[in-house]
Amino acid sequence: MSLLEISRYAFVTAFYLYCGAFIFYVIAVTGRTWSNRDPKQHERKWGKISFTTSTLGLIAHLIYCGTRWGYSGHIPVSNMYEFMTFLSMMIMTAFTIIFLIYRKILLGMFALPIAIIIMAYAAVFPQDVQPLIPSLRSIWLYIHVTLAAVGESFFAVGFAAGFMYLLRTVDFNGTDKLARRQKWWVEFTMFSIIIVLGFIISVFAFRASGYEAVFTQNTTTIDSQVEQNSTIDNEVYKLPPIVAPYNSQIESIQPFLGMDKPWFEAPSWMNGAHAGRKFNTVIWAVLTGVLLYVILRLVSRRPLGKVLAPTLNGIDPDDLDEISYRAIAIGFPIFTLGALVFAMIWAQQAWGRFWGWDPKEVWALITWLYYSAYLHLRLSRGFQGRQASWLAVIGFLVVMFTLVGVNLIIAGLHSYAGTD
């Protein structure tokens, strides 16, 4: 068995162990109400089982990283599949560290789904090992990307604790204006997470069905001598084409629910790499996410935030606020070094400039400025509790747009991370 095969088995093993650990954490938390034993004894027993299982998953995840590294000859962070898998591993590492400090079992019930969703998202992308492109053949790949991922992993734990704080403190039975606004934003956060789930579900569902549509796209470029060069490329869709590439013709298409042609063509200004296909993917993610959200609401017959809120009864919200702050405080300097300082040094070596307003660079800067404001407001303005928790939640949504939205929607120098 080759190292690559071992890494694939280790990836799948880690994923299933995380799923099992999440179920055990749910049993540890919710089982307190129906267990015939002492609730603390029940929580202690299942908490040990949960943490042991998640730790075994992390070990399998580390085996994946080590064997893939050994096979490829470089740290596995060079494309979206590798980076998102590495990020989920770092989230589990950060969760393990925070858990050992605070011993809050409930944190696993909210942190593990983040790692699981990101692993599932990673599996959407091509998993082949490819040689590094010239701009990535640098020691700074190890330093810049890994430190950025470590910083973002602690932001993820801060998000989990902050969101738990909101679920614990928001009055879901309140009818005043403030309560309604708080409930709406909690529900919007749940909806945003479900949109990512919708993306994963739609990609895997159509991939399993073997769906494919092919377009021929005529692209025109103008060089420095103002000469026009026209090329015809094939654009392959793995999702039914609601949006066709700009200036394209149908080569082949599989009908889906009576849809045998695209509804409209991508606008001409959307001219990034695979822009039409990426726009089509975003639309399918939203449609599937909305459908999934509606189904969950029909089943629960109440807002999803209100469904989760009772699981946090008895938890001290001040502990959650402290965990959120400490996680972000740990992640911020690491992110600063990885995503900004070392990134600019690498940019100077690779592209001859420290800063170039590439979309990924801009959003990394926005993320850094946002968490700088969070720490400033926390330390200087006394933003604690609900205010700080909302900032932690919104901050991680900014992080996820930087990681997911920029790669799906905006083209730039970091497009080598591309999608399938």
C-alpha positions in Angstrom: 0.0 0.0 0.0 1.4 3.4 -1.0 1.7 6.4 1.2 -1.0 8.1 -0.9 -3.5 5.2 -0.2 -2.7 5.3 3.5 -3.4 9.1 3.5 -6.7 8.5 1.8 -7.7 5.8 4.3 -6.5 8.0 7.2 -8.6 10.9 5.9 -11.8 8.8 5.8 -11.0 7.3 9.2 -10.5 10.7 10.7 -13.8 12.0 9.2 -15.8 9.1 10.6 -14.2 9.3 14.0 -15.0 13.0 14.2 -18.7 12.2 13.3 -18.7 9.5 16.0 -17.2 11.9 18.5 -19.8 14.5 17.7 -22.6 12.0 18.3 -20.9 11.1 21.6 -20.7 14.7 22.6 -24.4 15.2 21.9 -25.1 12.1 24.1 -22.9 13.5 26.8 -24.7 16.9 26.8 -28.3 16.0 26.0 -28.3 12.7 27.9 -28.1 14.5 31.2 -31.8 15.1 31.2 -32.9 11.5 30.5 -30.1 9.4 32.1 -31.1 7.4 35.2 -27.6 8.0 36.6 -26.3 11.1 38.2 -26.1 13.7 35.4 -22.5 14.6 36.3 -21.5 11.0 36.2 -23.2 10.5 32.8 -21.5 13.6 31.4 -18.1 12.6 32.8 -18.4 9.1 31.3 -19.5 10.1 27.8 -17.2 13.1 27.9 -14.2 10.8 28.2 -15.5 8.6 25.4 -16.1 11.7 23.2 -12.7 13.2 23.8 -11.0 9.9 23.3 -12.8 9.4 20.0 -12.0 12.9 18.8 -8.4 12.5 19.8 -8.2 9.2 17.8 -9.6 11.1 14.9 -7.0 13.8 15.2 -4.3 11.1 15.3 -5.7 9.7 12.1 -5.8 13.2 10.6 -2.1 13.7 11.5 -1.3 10.3 9.8 -3.1 11.6 6.7 -0.9 14.8 6.8 2.3 12.9 7.4 1.8 10.3 4.7 0.6 12.7 2.1 3.5 14.9 2.9 5.9 12.0 2.5 4.3 11.0 -0.8 4.3 14.5 -2.4 7.5 15.8 -0.9 5.9 19.0 0.4 3.5 20.0 3.2 -0.1 19.3 2.0 -1.5 22.8 1.8 -0.9 23.6 -1.9 -4.5 23.4 -3.2 -8.0 23.8 -1.8 -8.4 20.1 -0.9 -5.1 20.0 1.0 -5.5 23.4 2.7 -9.1 22.9 3.9 -8.2 19.5 5.2 -5.2 21.0 7.0 -7.4 23.7 8.4 -9.9 21.2 9.8 -7.0 19.4 11.4 -5.8 22.6 13.0 -9.3 23.3 14.2 -9.3 20.0 16.0 -5.9 20.7 17.4 -7.0 24.1 18.7 -10.2 22.5 20.1 -8.1 19.9 21.9 -5.8 22.6 23.4 -8.8 24.7 24.6 -10.6 21.7 25.9 -7.6 20.6 28.0 -7.5 24.1 29.5 -11.2 24.6 30.2 -12.7 21.0 30.3 -16.0 22.1 28.7 -17.5 19.1 27.1 -20.2 21.2 25.4 -17.6 22.9 23.3 -17.1 19.7 21.4 -20.7 19.6 20.3 -20.2 22.9 18.5 -16.5 22.8 17.5 -16.6 19.3 15.9 -19.3 20.2 13.3 -17.1 23.0 12.0 -14.2 20.6 11.5 -16.5 18.0 9.9 -18.1 20.5 7.5 -14.7 21.8 6.4 -13.5 18.3 5.8 -16.6 17.5 3.7 -16.0 20.8 1.9 -12.4 19.8 1.2 -13.5 16.5 -0.3 -15.4 18.4 -3.0 -12.1 19.5 -4.6 -9.7 17.3 -6.7 -7.7 15.1 -4.5 -4.8 14.2 -6.8 -1.3 15.1 -5.8 0.1 17.5 -8.3 3.6 19.0 -8.6 4.0 22.5 -7.0 3.7 25.4 -9.4 6.9 27.6 -9.4 5.4 30.3 -7.2 4.7 27.7 -4.4 8.2 26.2 -4.4 9.4 28.0 -1.4 10.0 27.6 2.3 7.4 30.3 2.8 4.7 27.8 1.8 5.4 26.0 5.0 5.5 29.2 7.1 2.8 31.4 5.6 0.1 28.9 4.9 0.4 26.8 8.0 0.5 29.7 10.4 -2.5 31.3 8.7 -4.4 28.1 9.1 -3.4 27.8 12.8 -4.6 31.3 13.5 -7.9 30.7 11.6 -8.4 27.5 13.6 -8.4 29.4 16.9 -10.8 31.9 15.3 -13.1 28.9 14.6 -13.0 27.8 18.3 -13.7 31.4 19.3 -16.7 31.4 16.9 -18.0 28.2 18.4 -17.8 29.5 22.0 -19.2 32.9 21.0 -22.2 31.3 19.2 -22.8 29.1 22.2 -22.8 32.2 24.4 -25.5 33.7 22.1 -27.6 30.6 22.2 -27.3 30.6 26.0 -28.2 34.2 26.5 -30.6 35.2 23.7 -34.2 35.3 24.9 -35.9 33.2 22.2 -39.3 33.7 23.9 -39.0 37.5 24.0 -41.2 39.7 21.9 -39.5 43.1 22.2 -37.5 44.7 19.4 -34.1 43.7 20.8 -35.0 40.1 21.3 -36.5 39.8 17.8 -33.3 41.3 16.3 -31.1 39.0 18.3 -33.2 35.9 17.3 -33.1 36.9 13.6 -29.3 37.2 13.5 -28.8 33.9 15.3 -31.1 32.3 12.7 -29.2 34.0 9.9 -25.9 32.5 11.3 -27.5 29.1 11.2 -28.7 29.7 7.7 -25.2 30.7 6.6 -23.8 27.4 7.9 -26.6 25.5 6.2 -25.7 27.2 2.9 -22.2 25.7 3.1 -23.9 22.3 3.8 -26.0 22.9 0.8 -23.0 23.4 -1.4 -21.4 20.1 -0.1 -24.7 18.2 -0.5 -25.3 19.4 -4.1 -21.8 18.7 -5.3 -21.7 15.2 -3.8 -25.2 14.3 -5.0 -24.5 15.3 -8.6 -21.0 13.8 -8.5 -22.5 10.5 -7.4 -25.0 10.6 -10.3 -22.2 11.2 -12.8 -23.8 14.5 -14.1 -21.9 16.4 -16.7 -22.5 19.3 -19.1 -19.9 20.6 -21.5 -19.8 24.1 -23.1 -17.4 25.5 -25.7 -16.4 29.1 -24.7 -14.9 31.6 -27.0 -12.5 33.9 -25.1 -10.8 36.9 -26.5 -7.6 38.5 -25.1 -5.7 41.6 -26.0 -1.9 41.6 -25.7 0.4 44.6 -25.2 0.5 45.2 -29.0 -3.4 45.5 -28.9 -3.8 42.4 -30.9 -6.8 40.2 -30.4 -6.3 36.5 -29.7 -9.4 34.3 -29.7 -9.4 30.8 -28.2 -12.0 28.2 -27.8 -12.0 26.2 -24.5 -14.2 23.5 -23.1 -15.9 24.3 -19.8 -17.1 21.2 -17.9 -20.0 21.5 -15.4 -20.6 18.9 -12.7 -23.8 20.6 -11.6 -26.8 21.3 -13.9 -26.1 24.6 -15.7 -28.4 27.3 -14.5 -25.8 29.8 -15.6 -23.8 29.2 -18.9 -20.3 30.6 -19.4 -20.2 34.0 -21.1 -20.1 33.8 -24.9 -20.5 30.0 -25.0 -22.3 27.2 -26.9 -23.7 23.9 -25.6 -21.5 21.0 -26.5 -23.4 18.4 -24.5 -25.8 18.5 -21.6 -27.7 15.9 -19.5 -31.3 17.0 -18.8 -32.2 17.4 -15.2 -35.9 17.8 -14.0 -36.8 18.9 -17.5 -34.0 21.5 -17.6 -32.1 20.9 -20.9 -30.5 24.3 -21.3 -29.2 27.1 -19.0 -31.6 29.7 -17.8 -29.2 32.6 -18.6 -25.6 33.4 -19.5 -23.0 34.8 -17.1 -22.6 38.6 -17.6 -19.6 39.8 -19.6 -18.0 41.5 -16.6 -17.8 38.2 -14.8 -14.6 37.3 -16.6 -12.5 35.5 -14.0 -11.2 31.9 -14.4 -14.2 29.6 -14.7 -16.5 32.5 -13.6 -19.7 31.1 -15.1 -19.2 27.7 -13.5 -18.3 29.2 -10.1 -21.4 31.4 -10.3 -23.5 28.4 -11.1 -22.0 26.6 -8.1 -22.9 29.5 -5.8 -26.5 29.5 -7.1 -26.8 25.7 -6.5 -25.4 26.1 -3.0 -28.0 28.8 -2.1 -30.8 26.8 -3.6 -29.9 23.5 -1.8 -29.2 25.4 1.4 -32.6 27.1 1.3 -34.3 23.8 0.6 -32.4 22.1 3.5 -33.2 25.0 5.8 -36.9 24.9 5.0 -37.0 21.1 5.6 -35.3 21.5 9.0 -37.7 24.3 9.9 -40.7 22.2 8.9 -39.4 19.2 11.0 -38.6 21.3 14.1 -41.6 23.7 13.7 -39.5 26.5 15.3 -36.4 28.5 14.7 -33.2 26.3 14.7 -31.5 28.5 17.3 -34.4 27.9 19.7 -34.0 24.1 19.1 -30.3 24.3 20.1 -30.7 26.7 23.0 -31.9 24.2 25.7 -28.7 22.1 25.3 -26.8 25.0 27.0 -29.0 25.2 30.1 -26.8 25.2 33.2 -23.7 26.4 31.4 -22.1 29.6 32.8 -22.1 32.1 29.9 -19.1 33.9 31.4 -17.0 30.8 30.8 -18.1 30.7 27.2 -17.3 34.4 26.8 -13.8 33.8 28.3 -13.1 30.8 26.0 -14.1 32.8 23.0 -11.8 35.7 23.9 -8.9 33.5 24.8 -9.1 31.5 21.6 -9.1 34.6 19.5 -6.3 36.2 21.5 -4.2 33.1 20.9 -5.0 33.0 17.2 -4.6 36.7 16.4 -0.8 37.0 16.6 -0.3 33.7 14.8 -2.6 34.9 12.0 -0.8 38.2 11.9 2.5 36.5 11.3 1.2 33.9 8.9 -1.4 35.7 6.8 0.2 39.2 6.7 3.9 39.5 7.7 5.3 36.3 6.2 2.8 36.5 3.3 4.2 39.9 2.2 7.7 38.6 2.4 6.8 35.7 0.2 4.9 38.0 -2.2 8.1 40.1 -2.5 10.1 37.0 -3.4 7.5 35.4 -5.8 6.0 38.5 -7.5 8.4 41.3 -6.8 6.1 43.4 -4.5 5.0 43.2 -0.9 1.4 44.1 -1.7 -0.7 44.1 -4.9 -4.4 44.3 -3.9 -5.1 40.8 -5.0 -8.6 39.8 -3.7 -7.2 37.2 -1.3 -4.7 39.7 0.1 -7.4 42.3 0.5 -9.7 39.9 2.4 -6.8 38.7 4.6 -6.2 42.3 5.5 -9.9 42.8 6.2 -9.9 39.8 8.5 -6.9 41.1 10.3 -8.4 44.6 10.7 -11.6 43.0 11.9 -10.0 41.0 14.7 -7.8 44.0 15.6 -11.0 45.9 16.2 -12.4 43.0 18.2 -9.4 43.0 20.5 -9.3 46.8 20.8 -13.0 46.9 21.7 -12.7 44.1 24.1 -9.7 45.5 26.0 -10.2 49.2 25.7 -14.0 49.6 25.4 -15.2 46.8 27.6 -17.0 44.9 24.9 -17.8 41.6 26.6 -20.6 39.1 26.7 -23.1 39.4 23.9 -21.3 42.3 22.1 -18.0 40.4 22.0 -19.8 37.1 21.0 -21.5 38.7 18.0 -18.1 40.1 16.9 -16.6 36.6 17.2 -19.4 35.1 15.2 -19.3 37.7 12.4 -15.5 37.5 12.3 -15.5 33.8 11.5 -18.0 34.4 8.8 -15.5 36.9 7.3 -12.8 34.2 7.6 -15.0 31.7 5.8 -15.8 34.2 3.0 -12.0 34.8 2.6 -11.4 31.0 2.3 -14.6 30.0 0.4 -16.2 32.9 -1.2 -13.1 34.5 -2.7 -12.1 31.2 -4.3 -15.6 30.5 -5.7 -16.4 34.1 -6.8 -13.4 36.2 -7.3 -10.4 35.5 -9.5 -6.9 36.5 -8.6 -3.3 35.4 -8.1 -4.4 32.8 -5.6 -6.7 31.1 -8.1 -4.3 28.2 -8.2 -6.3 27.0 -5.2 -9.2 26.5 -7.8 -12.2 24.3 -7.8 -13.2 21.2 -9.7 
